[in-house]
């Protein structure tokens, strides 16, 4: 009886081959944000257009400025919602090209 129970536990704990094939093929199918795409324009970095649009709320906070910095370095268009005054988001201007639509 004990050997049947341990065999059932081992069978349940072993990974299924179908699931492993699905997970192994997923990262290759997803585009990387640092690669240049066929329709991408610009010099690269914040002047390029990665074709990705993101809305960030809390961009003037502690973690938000680092998230926006990485997004801006890859050419992502970021919409930032801010309830504060002009001085609270002044440091974000250097990460993006302003007025690009």
Long-range contacts (C-beta under 8 A, 24 or more apart in sequence): 33-74, 33-76, 34-74, 40-75, 42-75, 44-75, 45-73, 45-74, 45-75, 46-72, 46-73, 46-75, 46-95, 46-96, 46-97, 47-75, 47-97, 48-74, 48-75, 49-75, 49-77, 50-74, 50-75, 50-76, 50-77, 52-76, 52-77, 53-77, 53-78, 53-79, 54-78, 54-79, 55-79, 55-80, 55-81, 56-80, 56-81, 57-81, 59-89, 59-92, 60-84, 60-88, 60-89, 60-92, 65-91, 65-92, 68-92, 68-95, 68-96, 69-95, 72-96
